[in-house]
Amino acid sequence: MTRKIIRRLNAAEKNFDTQLKRLLAWEAVANEQVEATVAEILQQVRSRGDAAVVEYTNRFDRRDLVVAEDFLLAPLELDQALGRIGAEEREALEIAARRVRSYHERQKQESWRYTEADGTVLGQQITPMERVGIYVPGGKASYPSSVLMNAIPAKVAGVDSVTMVVPAPQGEISDLVLAAAAIAGVDQVFTIGGAQAVAALAYGTETIDSVDKIVGPGNIFVASAKRAVFGHVAIDMIAGPSEILVICDGATDPDWIAMDLLSQAEHDEQAQSILLCPDSEFLDAVEASLLRQLEDLPRAEIATKSLLDRGALILVDSLEQALQISNGIAPEHLEVSVADPEPLLAQIRNAGAIFLGRYTAEALGDYCAGPNHVLPTSGTARFSSPLGVYDFQKRSSIIFCSPQGADQLGRVAATLARGEGLEAHARSAAFRVKK
């Protein structure tokens, strides 16, 4: 009997909604012990600064730091890393960076204003944040794409200073990550990670300036720390496991679709891969392909558990029903692998990133297509958007009253203020009113 690797669901079944809800259920991993540990680290870094950062980094990352200068990388070290990587890797990083920069340049918001008939001027001024911190996973892991996706939009927005923190367990750090930082124009790099790095960015230390916003992925301690410092600084999001939802008409190569599902399943055991299709035989073909292609996948154990625990092949009666289900799920990544995807685009309400057509693999968006790969997860695409230039820009309202405008608006404001029982407000507005 063929080994089952992924569950099969049928949208026509009476209990489908219950099954789907159970499949999608995921709670952010958090527990009292983690939160207590993070709270202690935050408090210590806030009160003791560099000394606490050195202490925790030595403990958790098995380092031998003595002073804060030991975890600061000189700009020359980024350039040296750029020189050490292979020519093909450097070219790939530079192409990806150019594409990410080109896409995000189109997101820049501009200040605007208009003048009313009485001469009053109203508008909006757009200004960049001054300092931003990006967190990049480190050690033997290599995530140069994370550097590009977080740093480049900040630079395009005009942020004055981008500080990168990246852990270096036992002193190990990826040249690709440092090379990406050089290409993206990162201003400072500190080889620290965990909750202590988040605390240093949020509160500042003798060596590390506090920032206005912290972005980038991390483990449970990083996520918990970001949640704890939110309000003191801004954060991008608390991300859940990676997700892909594929809508297919049954005519794409099943090996392509199977590998697209596996591309998310290999992230971690909690990642979610779902396929919606009206063709039962195509679902069979994809399932067979999953089994076959898992055999030589380096991260097969992780991908297998992901598919078994959180994956699904779902039979629908039409593409329209598939779109309805997709909108309810609000996936991080949505592939629309059909002959003519354009007419379906207007029906998509909730998705972090939309990949149209048979040839658009989600993996292209992870690295080099151009749009940001920092996306809302766990259904938050219902109300959230991808990371972008707008996340590093602020909007200030502009109000410049002419004498005539002050007269007219003052009368209205005074009336409303007195209706709210705020006499000082009313008198402040009325002082400008012509007698």
N, C-alpha and C positions, 0 to 999 in steps of 0.2 A: 504494500500500500504506500502511496506517495506521502512523504513526510509533509505535514502542514507547517508552513512558515509564517502565515499571516491569516488573520480572520477574514471571513467573507460575510458581508451583510447585504440585505436586500431592502431597498427603500420602500418596497411595496408591503413589507410585513407590518402587522399591526403594532408590534412593539419596537419598530425601528427607532423612533425618537428616543425611547428609553435606552436602547443599545448605543445609540450615537452619543447621548449625554454621558453614559458611563465611559465610553471610549475617550471622550474629550476631557474628562475630569482630570485636573492636575492642580495641585496646590503648591505654591512656592515652598521650597524646602526651608524650613526654619524651625528652630527649637530653642528652648530656654537656655540651654548650655551655650549654644552658638551666640545668641544675643547677649548673654552675660559676658562672655569672653570679649566680644566686640565692644561692648560698652566700656569695659575696663581698659581696653587698648585705646579707645578714643579719648577717654579721660586722661590717661597717662601721657599720650602725645600732646594733648591740649595743654597740660600743665608743665610737662618736662621737655617738650620739644625734641630737638635732635637726639638727646640722650635716650629717650624712650624709643625713637625710631631705630637707632643703632641696636639697642637691647633686643627688641622684638625681631628685627631682621636677622641678627645673629642666631637667635633661638629657632625661628621658623624656617629660615633659608640656609642654615648651617654655614654662616659666613663668619669672618674674623674681622669685622669692621672695628676700628678704634675711634675714629672721629668722622663727622658728617662728610668731610671732603672725600672720604673713601667710597661713598655711594654716588658721587657726582661724576658724570662722564664729561670729559672735555670735548668741545666741538670737533677737534682733530680726530678723536676716536671714531666718530660717526663717518667722517670722510675715509678713514683707514678701512673701516668695515665695508664701505662702498667699493673700495679698491680690491678687497679680498674676494668678494663674491665672483662667480663666473660671469662671463660676458652674456650668456643667454639669460641668466637670472636678472642681471642688471637691465638688460633690454626689456624683459617682461615687466619689471617693476616700473621702468620709465614710461612704457606704453600705458600700463594701467593707471599710473599717476596722471598722465596727460588726459586720458579719457575721463577719469573721475573729476579732474579740475575743470575740464571743458563743460561737463554736464552741470556741475555745481555753479559755475559762473552764471548760468542762466537762471539760477534761483535768487540771485541778489535782489533784495528789495530796495527801492529808492525812496527818498523823502519826497513829500508832496505837500502842496498847499493851494488854497483857493481864496479869493477875495469876494466878500458879499457886497451887495449894492451900497451899503452904508460905510464901506471901507474896512469892516472887521475882517481880519485874516484868520483862517482856521487851517490846520494842517497836521502833518505827522512827520516827525524827524526820526530817521533810522540811524542808529549808532551801533557799532560792534561792541561786544564785551571786551574788557581789558585783558583778562587772564583766564585761560582755560586749561584744565588738566585732563590728559587722556590716560586711561589705564589700559595696558597691553599685557596679556598673559605672557609669561617668560619661561626661563629655564630651557630645557631641551625642546619644548614646544616652540613652533615658529609661526607667528601670525602677522607677517608683514602687511597683509591686506587690511588687517584691523588698524594698523598705523595709518595707512593711506585714507581709509574711510572716515576716520575720526579727525585726523589732523588737517587734511586738505580743505574740507568745508569751513573749518574754523579760520584757516588762513585766507580763503576766498572772502569770508565775511569781513576780514580786516582786523581780527583779534590781534592785539599787540604782542602777546606772549603765549606760546603753547608749550606747556610743560608735560613731558611724558614720564610716567613711572612704569617700570617693568622689572619684575623680580628676576634675580639671577641666583637661583639655588646653587650652592657650592661654587659660586662665581661663574656659572655657565650662563651665557647669553648668546642668542642667535645673531650672526652677522647679517642675516636677511632682515631682521627686525631693525637693527641699527642702520642698515643701508636705506631701508624704507623711511626711517626718521630723517635721514639726510636729504633724501629726495623730496619729502613732504615739507621740509622747512621747519621741523621741530626746533624750538629755541633752546630747550634744556632737557636733559635726560637724567633721571635718577634711578639707580638700580635697586629699587625697593618695591615691595608688593604687599598684598594682603590688606587687612584693615588699617595697619599703621600707615600705609601709603595714602589711603583715602583720607585718614585723619590729618596727615601732613598737608595734603592739598586743600582740605576744607578749612583748617585752622591756622595753617602756616607754622613754620618753625624758624629757628635762627638762620637756617640755610635755605629753606623752601618757602617761597612766597605763597600765601593763600590765593586761591583762584575763585572765579565767579561761578564756574560750572565744571562738573566732573562727568566725563563720558567714557564709555568703553566697557567691555565685558570682563567678568571675573568669576571666581568661585563663590561658594555660599557665604564666606566671610566678607568678601568684597561686596557682594550684593546686600548683605545685612548692614555693612558699614555705610554704603551709599544711601540706603533707606534711612538710616539713623541721622545722617548729616543733612538730609534734604530739608530745606527751609533755611538752613544757615548758608548753604550754597544750592545752586540748581543742579539737577542730574538729568541724564537723558531718559532713562527708564530702568525698571527692574525687569530684566529679560527672563523669560522662561525658556524651556527647551526649544530647539529649532524645529520648524514645521514645514512640510510641503504638502500641498493639495494639488492633484493633477486632475483636470477634466479632459477626457479624451473621447473622440468619436469612434474609436476602435480601428482606425486606419493607420496609426503611427506604428513604426516598428516596435513590437513589444519589448525587445531588448533595450531600446532607448528609454522607454517609460520605466522599465524595471530598474535601470541604472539611475534614473532620476530619483526614484524612491530611495534607492540605496545611498545616494549622495547625502541625504539628510539622516538616514538611519545610522550611518557610520559616525555621526557627531558624538552621540552618547546614547545610553540605554533609554533615556527619557524622550529622545527625539521622536517626532511623529510624522509618518508618511501615509497618505491616504490617496486612493485613486477612485474617481467616480466615472463610470462608463455605462452606456446602455447596451453593450454587447457582452453577453456572458462568456462566449468563447474567447474573446479578447482578454477578459479577466483570467481565464484559465491559462492563456499563453503567457501573460505577465507573471503569474504565480510560478509557472514552470521556469521562466527565465530568472526569477529571483533565486530559486534554488540552485540553478546552474551557475549563475554569476557569483553567488556567495562563496563558492568553493575555493576561488583563488583571491578573494578580497582580503587584504591585510588586516582590516578591522572587522572581520566576519563575525567574531563573537559579540562585539558591541552591536553591530547592525542586526544580527539575528534576534537578540533580546529586544531591541527597539521594535522590530517588526512584529514579534510575537506579543509584546505587551501593549503596544500603542498603534500599530499599523492596521490598515483595513483596505480591502478591495470591495467597493460598494457598487452593486448593480442598481442603476436608475432606469426610469422608463423613457427619459429624454434628456437632452442637453439643458433644456429649460429647468427641469427638476434639479439637475446637477448644479445649476447656477443658484437656485434657491437654497439648496443645502449648503453650498459654499458660502453664500452671504451670511448664513446663520453661524457658520464656523468662524468666519473672518480670519483666514489663514495668514501666516507670515509671508509665505511664498505661494503664489497661485500660477500654475501652468495651464494654459488653455491650448491644448494640443489637438487642434481641429483644422479642417481644410481652410475655412474662412473665419478667423476669429474676430475680425473687426465688428461685425454686427452684434456679437455677444458682449463687447466691451461696455456698452452703455448700461447693460444689466448688472454689471459687477459693482456692488456698493461697498463691500468690505474686504480689503486685502492690503497687505503691506507692500508687496511688489507683484506686478502682473506680467507674466511672460507669455507672449502671444505667438502661436504658430508651432509647427512641428520641430523646427530647427533651433528653437530658443530654449536651451537647457538652463535650468535655474543656476547651475554652477557658474555660468558666465556672469551672472549678476553678483556672485560672491566675490569675484576678483577684478573684472576688467571691463564690463559693459559700460559702466559710467555711473549709474544711479547707486545710491548708498546701500550697503548691505546691513546696516544697523536698522532693524525693522521691528515693529510691534508684534508681540507674540501672545499666545494664550487668549485669543479673542479680542485683544485690545486694539486691533485694527478697526474695530467699530468706532473708535473715537481718537485714535492716535495715527501718527504719520511717520514715515522714515526720517532718520536723522538728516538734517540738511543745513544749508547756510542760514536759514531762518532761525535755527536753534541757537545761533551765536550772535544774533542781532537783536537789539531792543528797539521798541517803538515808544516814542514820547509824543504826547499830544501837544500841539501848538495853538495857543489862543492869544490873539493880539487885537484888542478892542479899539475901535475908533471912538471918539466922544459920542457920536450918534449911536453907535452900537452899544456902548456902555449904558446909555440912557434907556434904550429899549430893553436890553437884557436885564438891566438892574431892576426894572419894574417887575418883570416876570419872576426873577430870582427872589426878590423881596417877598412877593406874595406867597411863593411856594415855601420859602423858609419859615415864614410866620405860620403857615399851615402845619409845619412840622414842629413848631414851638422853639425854633432856633433864632432868637431875636438878634443876636450878634451877627449872624449870617445875613439877616434881612437888612440891618443897618449898614453893614459893610457894602452890600450891593447898592443900597439906596443913596449912599454918599456920592455916588457917581451920577445919580439921576439929576437931570436939569430941573431946577425949581420953577 
